[in-house]
Every structure is written in structure tokens, then in C-alpha cells.
Amino acid sequence: MKRLGISIYPEKSTKEEIFAYLDMAAEAGFSRIFSCLFQFRVRNVVQKFSDINAYAHRLGFEIILDVNPQVFKEF
């Protein structure tokens, strides 16, 4: 069976908006999330990503994150 996915952009939405989107997507049968860490400072979003990822995992989502190699230097 094919698995459907969605993209989220935490730098462009609030956590609450993303949580609502995840709820809708989970109810509609989506099971994957794609996001990226490319164009913003890592330290400013680590907690937000952690909260979103924890919520998504509780809903049963698999998370795929595309990371710019420069991001690793930020850590």
C-alpha cells in the first residue's frame, strides 16, 4: 500500500497551526511528513521542531527531514 505524505514549514507557521494540520492529515490517512532545515538559524527552531516531531510521532507519522550540511556546524 502506498503511503501519503505532507510537507510542513515550521518557520512559516505557528506550532498550533501545524498541530491542527497534522490532526487533519492523520484523519485523512497521511502517514509521512517532510520538512527541511535550510534557510533559518537552527538554535531558534530546535525546540519548535522537537515539539512538532513529538506530536507527529504520537499521531503515528514518519518524519523525513532534509538538512543543509551547514546546519550541522550550527549545532
C-alpha positions as a Markdown table, in Angstrom:
| # | Residue | x | y | z |
|---|---|---|---|---|
| 1 | Met | 0.0 | 0.0 | 0.0 |
| 2 | Lys | 1.3 | 3.5 | -0.8 |
| 3 | Arg | 1.8 | 6.0 | 1.9 |
| 4 | Leu | 0.8 | 9.6 | 1.6 |
| 5 | Gly | 2.8 | 12.5 | 3.0 |
| 6 | Ile | 2.6 | 16.2 | 3.7 |
| 7 | Ser | 5.2 | 19.0 | 3.9 |
| 8 | Ile | 5.4 | 21.3 | 6.9 |
| 9 | Tyr | 7.4 | 24.5 | 7.2 |
| 10 | Pro | 7.8 | 25.4 | 10.9 |
| 11 | Glu | 9.4 | 28.7 | 10.1 |
| 12 | Lys | 6.2 | 29.8 | 8.3 |
| 13 | Ser | 3.5 | 28.6 | 10.7 |
| 14 | Thr | 2.8 | 28.5 | 14.4 |
| 15 | Lys | 3.0 | 25.2 | 16.3 |
| 16 | Glu | -0.7 | 25.4 | 16.9 |
| 17 | Glu | -1.4 | 25.8 | 13.1 |
| 18 | Ile | 0.9 | 22.8 | 12.4 |
| 19 | Phe | -0.7 | 20.7 | 15.1 |
| 20 | Ala | -4.1 | 21.3 | 13.6 |
| 21 | Tyr | -2.8 | 20.5 | 10.1 |
| 22 | Leu | -1.2 | 17.2 | 11.5 |
| 23 | Asp | -4.5 | 16.3 | 13.1 |
| 24 | Met | -6.4 | 16.8 | 9.8 |
| 25 | Ala | -3.7 | 14.9 | 7.8 |
| 26 | Ala | -3.7 | 12.0 | 10.2 |
| 27 | Glu | -7.5 | 11.7 | 10.0 |
| 28 | Ala | -7.2 | 11.7 | 6.2 |
| 29 | Gly | -4.8 | 8.8 | 6.2 |
| 30 | Phe | -1.5 | 10.6 | 5.7 |
| 31 | Ser | 1.5 | 9.0 | 7.5 |
| 32 | Arg | 4.6 | 10.8 | 6.4 |
| 33 | Ile | 5.9 | 14.3 | 6.9 |
| 34 | Phe | 8.7 | 16.1 | 5.0 |
| 35 | Ser | 10.4 | 19.2 | 6.3 |
| 36 | Cys | 13.8 | 20.9 | 5.9 |
| 37 | Leu | 16.3 | 22.9 | 7.8 |
| 38 | Phe | 17.8 | 25.2 | 5.2 |
| 39 | Gln | 17.2 | 28.8 | 5.5 |
| 40 | Phe | 17.0 | 29.7 | 9.2 |
| 41 | Arg | 19.1 | 29.6 | 12.3 |
| 42 | Val | 19.0 | 26.1 | 13.9 |
| 43 | Arg | 19.1 | 27.3 | 17.5 |
| 44 | Asn | 15.9 | 29.3 | 17.0 |
| 45 | Val | 13.9 | 26.3 | 15.9 |
| 46 | Val | 15.3 | 23.3 | 17.6 |
| 47 | Gln | 12.6 | 23.3 | 20.4 |
| 48 | Lys | 9.8 | 24.0 | 17.9 |
| 49 | Phe | 10.9 | 21.1 | 15.7 |
| 50 | Ser | 11.2 | 18.9 | 18.8 |
| 51 | Asp | 7.7 | 19.7 | 19.9 |
| 52 | Ile | 6.2 | 19.2 | 16.4 |
| 53 | Asn | 8.1 | 16.0 | 15.9 |
| 54 | Ala | 7.0 | 14.6 | 19.2 |
| 55 | Tyr | 3.3 | 15.4 | 18.4 |
| 56 | Ala | 3.7 | 13.9 | 14.9 |
| 57 | His | 5.1 | 10.7 | 16.3 |
| 58 | Arg | 2.2 | 10.4 | 18.8 |
| 59 | Leu | -0.1 | 10.5 | 15.7 |
| 60 | Gly | 1.9 | 7.8 | 14.0 |
| 61 | Phe | 3.8 | 9.9 | 11.4 |
| 62 | Glu | 7.2 | 9.1 | 10.0 |
| 63 | Ile | 9.3 | 12.3 | 9.6 |
| 64 | Ile | 11.8 | 12.9 | 6.8 |
| 65 | Leu | 14.0 | 16.0 | 7.3 |
| 66 | Asp | 16.2 | 17.4 | 4.6 |
| 67 | Val | 19.2 | 19.2 | 6.2 |
| 68 | Asn | 21.8 | 21.6 | 4.7 |
| 69 | Pro | 25.3 | 20.5 | 5.7 |
| 70 | Gln | 25.8 | 24.0 | 7.1 |
| 71 | Val | 23.2 | 23.2 | 9.7 |
| 72 | Phe | 25.5 | 20.6 | 11.4 |
| 73 | Lys | 28.0 | 23.4 | 12.0 |
| 74 | Glu | 25.3 | 25.4 | 13.8 |
| 75 | Phe | 24.9 | 22.5 | 16.4 |
